[in-house]
Amino acid sequence: MDPTFLIILVIAVGAMWLMSSRQRKMQRQQLSFRDNLQPGQEVMTSSGMYGTVVEVEDDVITIESTPGNQTRWIKAAIAKLVEPPVEEVETAEEAGDDVEWRDEPGAVPPGRIDVPDDLSSLQPPRDDEGPDSTRKPQQ
């Protein structure tokens, strides 16, 4: 028997074993996630419906998608847990509390962008970048 064939066979078996072990690990994580669902958690089903878990009974989960609208789902249909959005904390500068600002000519208060409503602040075009700059000079 050819030794290169044995090496290729061993590599193929090793790759299949690694892929299957990762798959089993992911299946165990999904199973433990579904077994630990609690009422009050927000979830998404595999079909894309968002809702809040109301009740968990063996293999059946009751989800409330809108107030008063409850549906029953099998645990395997729950795809993932939806994390609540993180609220942004406003800093003192953003809130305008205790921020020193002096009203000087040309000064802009913190958090405000001053945009002119006319072209007066624009510089005139240079000689080499005007609308005629792409034309070749006539002789």
MDTraj code that builds the backbone (N, CA, C; nanometers):
import mdtraj as md
import numpy as np

residues = "MET ASP PRO THR PHE LEU ILE ILE LEU VAL ILE ALA VAL GLY ALA MET TRP LEU MET SER SER ARG GLN ARG LYS MET GLN ARG GLN GLN LEU SER PHE ARG ASP ASN LEU GLN PRO GLY GLN GLU VAL MET THR SER SER GLY MET TYR GLY THR VAL VAL GLU VAL GLU ASP ASP VAL ILE THR ILE GLU SER THR PRO GLY ASN GLN THR ARG TRP ILE LYS ALA ALA ILE ALA LYS LEU VAL GLU PRO PRO VAL GLU GLU VAL GLU THR ALA GLU GLU ALA GLY ASP ASP VAL GLU TRP ARG ASP GLU PRO GLY ALA VAL PRO PRO GLY ARG ILE ASP VAL PRO ASP ASP LEU SER SER LEU GLN PRO PRO ARG ASP ASP GLU GLY PRO ASP SER THR ARG LYS PRO GLN GLN".split()
xyz = np.array([
    [0.0845, -0.1181, 0.0000],
    [0.0000, 0.0000, 0.0000],
    [0.0889, 0.1243, 0.0000],
    [0.0465, 0.2231, -0.0706],
    [0.1242, 0.3457, -0.0875],
    [0.1160, 0.4321, 0.0401],
    [0.2291, 0.4811, 0.0956],
    [0.2255, 0.5611, 0.2192],
    [0.1563, 0.6971, 0.2000],
    [0.1601, 0.7548, 0.0803],
    [0.0908, 0.8833, 0.0594],
    [-0.0602, 0.8662, 0.0689],
    [-0.1096, 0.7506, 0.0222],
    [-0.2520, 0.7225, 0.0336],
    [-0.2938, 0.7149, 0.1810],
    [-0.2117, 0.6508, 0.2633],
    [-0.2419, 0.6408, 0.4069],
    [-0.2398, 0.7783, 0.4728],
    [-0.1459, 0.8634, 0.4341],
    [-0.1381, 0.9982, 0.4912],
    [-0.2620, 1.0782, 0.4544],
    [-0.3026, 1.0710, 0.3282],
    [-0.4236, 1.1418, 0.2838],
    [-0.5460, 1.0896, 0.3577],
    [-0.5542, 0.9576, 0.3761],
    [-0.6672, 0.8964, 0.4474],
    [-0.6713, 0.9422, 0.5934],
    [-0.5576, 0.9477, 0.6599],
    [-0.5511, 0.9925, 0.7989],
    [-0.5910, 1.1395, 0.8098],
    [-0.5444, 1.2234, 0.7170],
    [-0.5812, 1.3662, 0.7182],
    [-0.7318, 1.3824, 0.6975],
    [-0.7908, 1.3067, 0.6062],
    [-0.9350, 1.3155, 0.5806],
    [-1.0155, 1.2736, 0.7031],
    [-0.9752, 1.1643, 0.7673],
    [-1.0463, 1.1187, 0.8876],
    [-1.0334, 1.2223, 0.9994],
    [-0.9149, 1.2802, 1.0151],
    [-0.8941, 1.3836, 1.1175],
    [-0.9787, 1.5071, 1.0922],
    [-0.9877, 1.5487, 0.9669],
    [-1.0700, 1.6659, 0.9329],
    [-1.2170, 1.6383, 0.9598],
    [-1.2645, 1.5210, 0.9251],
    [-1.4053, 1.4861, 0.9507],
    [-1.4332, 1.4830, 1.1001],
    [-1.3396, 1.4308, 1.1800],
    [-1.3592, 1.4251, 1.3245],
    [-1.3652, 1.5661, 1.3833],
    [-1.2757, 1.6573, 1.3385],
    [-1.2769, 1.7949, 1.3883],
    [-1.4080, 1.8655, 1.3540],
    [-1.4547, 1.8482, 1.2306],
    [-1.5799, 1.9126, 1.1905],
    [-1.6980, 1.8589, 1.2703],
    [-1.7021, 1.7308, 1.2926],
    [-1.8148, 1.6739, 1.3664],
    [-1.8106, 1.7142, 1.5138],
    [-1.6908, 1.7278, 1.5718],
    [-1.6834, 1.7684, 1.7127],
    [-1.7304, 1.9129, 1.7292],
    [-1.6984, 1.9999, 1.6337],
    [-1.7480, 2.1379, 1.6395],
    [-1.8993, 2.1417, 1.6272],
    [-1.9529, 2.0589, 1.5386],
    [-2.0979, 2.0529, 1.5197],
    [-2.1665, 2.0068, 1.6476],
    [-2.1115, 1.9049, 1.7126],
    [-2.1704, 1.8557, 1.8379],
    [-2.1641, 1.9622, 1.9468],
    [-2.0542, 2.0363, 1.9536],
    [-2.0405, 2.1426, 2.0530],
    [-2.1472, 2.2495, 2.0315],
    [-2.1694, 2.2903, 1.9064],
    [-2.2717, 2.3906, 1.8771],
    [-2.4113, 2.3390, 1.9109],
    [-2.4385, 2.2114, 1.8835],
    [-2.5683, 2.1532, 1.9172],
    [-2.5904, 2.1513, 2.0681],
    [-2.4854, 2.1202, 2.1455],
    [-2.4977, 2.1213, 2.2915],
    [-2.5263, 2.2625, 2.3431],
    [-2.4592, 2.3640, 2.2846],
    [-2.4826, 2.5025, 2.3264],
    [-2.6261, 2.5442, 2.2964],
    [-2.6782, 2.5097, 2.1787],
    [-2.8163, 2.5435, 2.1435],
    [-2.9145, 2.4735, 2.2374],
    [-2.8892, 2.3489, 2.2688],
    [-2.9774, 2.2739, 2.3570],
    [-2.9786, 2.3349, 2.4970],
    [-2.8614, 2.3710, 2.5491],
    [-2.8572, 2.4308, 2.6831],
    [-2.9221, 2.5690, 2.6823],
    [-2.9072, 2.6446, 2.5724],
    [-2.9727, 2.7751, 2.5603],
    [-3.1245, 2.7588, 2.5672],
    [-3.1775, 2.6649, 2.4937],
    [-3.3233, 2.6451, 2.4908],
    [-3.3751, 2.5904, 2.6238],
    [-3.2952, 2.5086, 2.6916],
    [-3.3389, 2.4536, 2.8203],
    [-3.3391, 2.5593, 2.9300],
    [-3.2619, 2.6660, 2.9149],
    [-3.2514, 2.7689, 3.0172],
    [-3.3367, 2.8922, 2.9893],
    [-3.4321, 2.8828, 2.8967],
    [-3.5192, 2.9974, 2.8692],
    [-3.6085, 3.0254, 2.9882],
    [-3.6243, 3.1534, 3.0197],
    [-3.7040, 3.1964, 3.1343],
    [-3.8109, 3.2948, 3.0870],
    [-3.9255, 3.3010, 3.1540],
    [-4.0257, 3.4023, 3.1205],
    [-3.9669, 3.5427, 3.1374],
    [-4.0002, 3.6298, 3.0421],
    [-3.9513, 3.7663, 3.0452],
    [-3.8361, 3.7910, 2.9488],
    [-3.7729, 3.6865, 2.8973],
    [-3.6635, 3.7032, 2.8025],
    [-3.7198, 3.7300, 2.6630],
    [-3.6508, 3.8157, 2.5879],
    [-3.6921, 3.8425, 2.4510],
    [-3.6146, 3.7497, 2.3583],
    [-3.6875, 3.6822, 2.2676],
    [-3.6270, 3.5838, 2.1784],
    [-3.6682, 3.6095, 2.0342],
    [-3.5959, 3.5454, 1.9431],
    [-3.6328, 3.5471, 1.8020],
    [-3.6478, 3.4029, 1.7566],
    [-3.7552, 3.3747, 1.6839],
    [-3.7762, 3.2398, 1.6332],
    [-3.6962, 3.2203, 1.5055],
    [-3.6879, 3.0966, 1.4596],
    [-3.6145, 3.0678, 1.3369],
    [-3.6823, 3.1290, 1.2149],
    [-3.8116, 3.1606, 1.2251],
    [-3.8816, 3.2246, 1.1132],
    [-3.8703, 3.3764, 1.1181],
    [-3.8097, 3.4301, 1.2246],
    [-3.7848, 3.5738, 1.2316],
    [-3.8813, 3.6522, 1.3170],
    [-3.9684, 3.5860, 1.3919],
    [-4.0631, 3.6572, 1.4774],
    [-3.9986, 3.6886, 1.6121],
    [-4.0123, 3.8122, 1.6545],
    [-3.9612, 3.8545, 1.7848],
    [-4.0737, 3.8493, 1.8860],
    [-4.0389, 3.8141, 2.0093],
    [-4.1391, 3.8122, 2.1137],
    [-4.0752, 3.7915, 2.2495],
    [-4.1600, 3.8011, 2.3517],
    [-4.1152, 3.7827, 2.4892],
    [-4.1704, 3.6508, 2.5414],
    [-4.0854, 3.5714, 2.6057],
    [-4.1275, 3.4431, 2.6601],
    [-4.2227, 3.4688, 2.7765],
    [-4.3410, 3.4076, 2.7693],
    [-4.4408, 3.4232, 2.8744],
    [-4.4435, 3.3001, 2.9628],
    [-4.4349, 3.1824, 2.9005],
    [-4.4471, 3.0581, 2.9766],
    [-4.3626, 2.9499, 2.9100],
    [-4.3015, 2.8636, 2.9915],
    [-4.2224, 2.7515, 2.9418],
    [-4.2792, 2.6242, 3.0011],
    [-4.3247, 2.5331, 2.9125],
    [-4.3784, 2.4034, 2.9559],
    [-4.3103, 2.2936, 2.8759],
    [-4.2320, 2.2106, 2.9392],
    [-4.1619, 2.1005, 2.8740],
    [-4.1012, 2.1435, 2.7404],
    [-4.1646, 2.1045, 2.6283],
    [-4.1121, 2.1335, 2.4949],
    [-4.1855, 2.2492, 2.4265],
    [-4.2812, 2.3119, 2.4964],
    [-4.3621, 2.4185, 2.4366],
    [-4.3341, 2.5506, 2.5084],
    [-4.3156, 2.6561, 2.4278],
    [-4.2906, 2.7892, 2.4824],
    [-4.3995, 2.8823, 2.4317],
    [-4.4570, 2.9604, 2.5207],
    [-4.5565, 3.0597, 2.4823],
    [-4.4859, 3.1944, 2.4704],
    [-4.5034, 3.2578, 2.3528],
    [-4.4376, 3.3852, 2.3239],
    [-4.5436, 3.4910, 2.2986],
    [-4.5204, 3.6099, 2.3559],
    [-4.6096, 3.7235, 2.3325],
    [-4.5374, 3.8208, 2.2397],
    [-4.5907, 3.8357, 2.1164],
    [-4.5259, 3.9238, 2.0195],
    [-4.5739, 4.0673, 2.0345],
    [-4.7008, 4.0867, 2.0564],
    [-4.7579, 4.2177, 2.0870],
    [-4.8462, 4.2002, 2.2092],
    [-4.8742, 4.3058, 2.2829],
    [-4.9562, 4.2904, 2.4039],
    [-5.0889, 4.2218, 2.3730],
    [-5.1121, 4.1104, 2.4401],
    [-5.2352, 4.0353, 2.4237],
    [-5.2313, 3.9321, 2.3123],
    [-5.1257, 3.9247, 2.2341],
    [-5.1143, 3.8310, 2.1225],
    [-5.0099, 3.7245, 2.1578],
    [-5.0572, 3.6099, 2.2064],
    [-4.9668, 3.5028, 2.2480],
    [-4.9748, 3.3864, 2.1505],
    [-4.8593, 3.3283, 2.1199],
    [-4.8520, 3.2111, 2.0329],
    [-4.7664, 3.1056, 2.1006],
    [-4.7917, 2.9792, 2.0638],
    [-4.7176, 2.8678, 2.1231],
    [-4.6191, 2.8138, 2.0203],
    [-4.4973, 2.7890, 2.0637],
    [-4.3898, 2.7425, 1.9765],
    [-4.3207, 2.6237, 2.0401],
    [-4.2666, 2.5378, 1.9573],
    [-4.1841, 2.4291, 2.0072],
    [-4.0443, 2.4876, 2.0365],
    [-3.9755, 2.4332, 2.1354],
    [-3.8455, 2.4887, 2.1754],
    [-3.7452, 2.4935, 2.0605],
    [-3.7499, 2.3966, 1.9731],
    [-3.6536, 2.3903, 1.8627],
    [-3.6703, 2.5062, 1.7655],
    [-3.7838, 2.5758, 1.7685],
    [-3.8073, 2.6879, 1.6771],
    [-3.7461, 2.8173, 1.7283],
    [-3.6980, 2.8194, 1.8509],
    [-3.6369, 2.9405, 1.9058],
    [-3.4928, 2.9463, 1.8574],
    [-3.4603, 3.0523, 1.7821],
    [-3.3272, 3.0626, 1.7213],
    [-3.2263, 3.1279, 1.8136],
    [-3.2640, 3.2415, 1.8750],
    [-3.1647, 3.3098, 1.9574],
    [-3.2314, 3.4014, 2.0582],
    [-3.1521, 3.4387, 2.1559],
    [-3.1935, 3.5333, 2.2591],
    [-3.1602, 3.6732, 2.2098],
    [-3.2540, 3.7659, 2.2223],
    [-3.2326, 3.9027, 2.1773],
    [-3.1899, 3.9853, 2.2976],
    [-3.0719, 4.0450, 2.2867],
    [-3.0205, 4.1284, 2.3944],
    [-3.0904, 4.2631, 2.3918],
    [-3.1258, 4.3183, 2.5076],
    [-3.1882, 4.4510, 2.5089],
    [-3.0894, 4.5562, 2.4606],
    [-3.1389, 4.6604, 2.3928],
    [-3.0473, 4.7636, 2.3436],
    [-2.9814, 4.8369, 2.4591],
    [-2.8568, 4.8763, 2.4376],
    [-2.7800, 4.9484, 2.5392],
    [-2.8153, 5.0960, 2.5295],
    [-2.8517, 5.1550, 2.6433],
    [-2.8860, 5.2968, 2.6448],
    [-2.7588, 5.3795, 2.6497],
    [-2.7578, 5.4869, 2.5707],
    [-2.6420, 5.5748, 2.5707],
    [-2.6481, 5.6659, 2.6928],
    [-2.5332, 5.6823, 2.7556],
    [-2.5240, 5.7698, 2.8712],
    [-2.4753, 5.9053, 2.8228],
    [-2.5504, 6.0084, 2.8568],
    [-2.5158, 6.1423, 2.8124],
    [-2.4122, 6.2020, 2.9079],
    [-2.3045, 6.2530, 2.8525],
    [-2.2008, 6.3132, 2.9354],
    [-2.2402, 6.4557, 2.9708],
    [-2.1673, 6.5142, 3.0629],
    [-2.1972, 6.6506, 3.1067],
    [-2.1813, 6.7498, 2.9931],
    [-2.0810, 6.7271, 2.9075],
    [-2.0611, 6.8183, 2.7948],
    [-2.1777, 6.8109, 2.6976],
    [-2.2266, 6.6881, 2.6717],
    [-2.3387, 6.6727, 2.5795],
    [-2.4661, 6.7321, 2.6374],
    [-2.4834, 6.7202, 2.7685],
    [-2.6034, 6.7726, 2.8319],
    [-2.5972, 6.9238, 2.8492],
    [-2.4777, 6.9796, 2.8430],
    [-2.4613, 7.1235, 2.8595],
    [-2.4494, 7.1654, 3.0050],
    [-2.4314, 7.0693, 3.0940],
    [-2.4193, 7.0994, 3.2367],
    [-2.2744, 7.1325, 3.2705],
    [-2.2549, 7.2398, 3.3439],
    [-2.1237, 7.2783, 3.3948],
    [-2.0167, 7.2861, 3.2864],
    [-2.0527, 7.3295, 3.1685],
    [-1.9558, 7.3430, 3.0608],
    [-1.9321, 7.4913, 3.0378],
    [-1.8063, 7.5308, 3.0452],
    [-1.7746, 7.6709, 3.0211],
    [-1.7651, 7.6954, 2.8720],
    [-1.8293, 7.8013, 2.8296],
    [-1.8231, 7.8404, 2.6902],
    [-1.8278, 7.9911, 2.6841],
    [-1.7350, 8.0450, 2.6113],
    [-1.7286, 8.1896, 2.6012],
    [-1.7838, 8.2328, 2.4658],
    [-1.8667, 8.3322, 2.4705],
    [-1.9255, 8.3830, 2.3471],
    [-1.8272, 8.4780, 2.2808],
    [-1.7391, 8.4204, 2.1998],
    [-1.6398, 8.4990, 2.1286],
    [-1.6740, 8.4959, 1.9800],
    [-1.6256, 8.5963, 1.9050],
    [-1.6537, 8.5944, 1.7615],
    [-1.5988, 8.4686, 1.6953],
    [-1.6829, 8.4003, 1.6217],
    [-1.6428, 8.2789, 1.5515],
    [-1.6480, 8.1530, 1.6353],
    [-1.6806, 8.1638, 1.7654],
    [-1.6869, 8.0458, 1.8512],
    [-1.8198, 7.9742, 1.8298],
    [-1.8155, 7.8416, 1.8324],
    [-1.9349, 7.7601, 1.8155],
    [-1.9593, 7.6862, 1.9468],
    [-2.0815, 7.6929, 2.0013],
    [-2.1101, 7.6223, 2.1266],
    [-2.0877, 7.4720, 2.1108],
    [-2.0545, 7.4024, 2.2212],
    [-2.0322, 7.2577, 2.2140],
    [-2.1581, 7.1874, 2.1660],
    [-2.1414, 7.0900, 2.0777],
    [-2.2537, 7.0126, 2.0281],
    [-2.3289, 7.0795, 1.9143],
    [-2.2856, 7.1942, 1.8701],
    [-2.3550, 7.2655, 1.7620],
    [-2.2613, 7.2782, 1.6430],
    [-2.3127, 7.2507, 1.5264],
    [-2.2352, 7.2649, 1.4044],
    [-2.2905, 7.3850, 1.3305],
    [-2.2033, 7.4785, 1.2997],
    [-2.2444, 7.6002, 1.2315],
    [-2.2214, 7.5830, 1.0817],
    [-2.3307, 7.5790, 1.0066],
    [-2.3227, 7.5617, 0.8623],
    [-2.3757, 7.6879, 0.7962],
    [-2.2934, 7.7565, 0.7147],
    [-2.3426, 7.8773, 0.6493],
    [-2.4464, 7.8429, 0.5434],
    [-2.5410, 7.9341, 0.5223],
    [-2.6461, 7.9091, 0.4246],
    [-2.6173, 7.9761, 0.2903],
    [-2.4970, 8.0277, 0.2731],
    [-2.4605, 8.0872, 0.1451],
    [-2.3172, 8.0480, 0.1101],
    [-2.2692, 8.0939, -0.0025],
    [-2.1362, 8.0575, -0.0489],
    [-2.0289, 8.1563, -0.0062],
    [-2.0613, 8.2464, 0.0850],
    [-1.9676, 8.3520, 0.1220],
    [-1.8426, 8.2988, 0.1919],
    [-1.8516, 8.1838, 0.2563],
    [-1.7358, 8.1323, 0.3287],
    [-1.6439, 8.0491, 0.2408],
    [-1.6834, 8.0211, 0.1180],
    [-1.5998, 7.9415, 0.0293],
    [-1.4905, 8.0274, -0.0329],
    [-1.3761, 7.9666, -0.0541],
    [-1.2655, 8.0369, -0.1166],
    [-1.2842, 8.0341, -0.2678],
    [-1.2385, 8.1376, -0.3358],
    [-1.2492, 8.1355, -0.4819],
    [-1.1581, 8.0275, -0.5389],
    [-1.1918, 7.9720, -0.6557],
    [-1.1082, 7.8669, -0.7134],
    [-0.9717, 7.9205, -0.7526],
    [-0.8708, 7.8339, -0.7412],
    [-0.7366, 7.8719, -0.7825],
    [-0.7298, 7.8729, -0.9344],
    [-0.6230, 7.9275, -0.9855],
    [-0.6076, 7.9369, -1.1304],
    [-0.6019, 7.7993, -1.1964],
    [-0.5439, 7.7018, -1.1258],
    [-0.5255, 7.5703, -1.1875],
    [-0.6435, 7.4757, -1.1667],
    [-0.7514, 7.5177, -1.0977],
    [-0.8617, 7.4257, -1.0739],
    [-0.9984, 7.4817, -1.1131],
    [-1.0010, 7.5796, -1.1936],
    [-1.1276, 7.6367, -1.2363],
    [-1.1992, 7.5451, -1.3345],
    [-1.3195, 7.5841, -1.3801],
    [-1.3944, 7.4990, -1.4717],
    [-1.3244, 7.4811, -1.6060],
    [-1.2365, 7.5740, -1.6414],
    [-1.1659, 7.5650, -1.7693],
    [-1.0301, 7.4978, -1.7552],
    [-0.9970, 7.4455, -1.6378],
    [-0.8640, 7.3911, -1.6150],
    [-0.8425, 7.2600, -1.6903],
    [-0.9486, 7.1911, -1.7292],
    [-0.9330, 7.0647, -1.7996],
    [-0.9071, 7.0855, -1.9486],
    [-0.9374, 7.2035, -1.9985],
    [-0.9148, 7.2326, -2.1407],
    [-0.7670, 7.2581, -2.1660],
    [-0.7267, 7.2243, -2.2841],
    [-0.5888, 7.2529, -2.3236],
    [-0.5830, 7.3966, -2.3744],
    [-0.4785, 7.4663, -2.3407],
    [-0.4688, 7.6049, -2.3887],
    [-0.4634, 7.6102, -2.5415],
    [-0.5331, 7.7058, -2.5975],
    [-0.5347, 7.7196, -2.7432],
    [-0.4139, 7.8002, -2.7876],
    [-0.3607, 7.7658, -2.9012],
    [-0.2412, 7.8331, -2.9525],
    [-0.2726, 7.9225, -3.0685],
])
top = md.Topology()
chain = top.add_chain()
for i, resn in enumerate(residues, 1):
    res = top.add_residue(resn, chain, resSeq=i)
    for name in ("N", "CA", "C"):
        top.add_atom(name, md.element.get_by_symbol(name[0]), res)
traj = md.Trajectory(xyz[None], top)
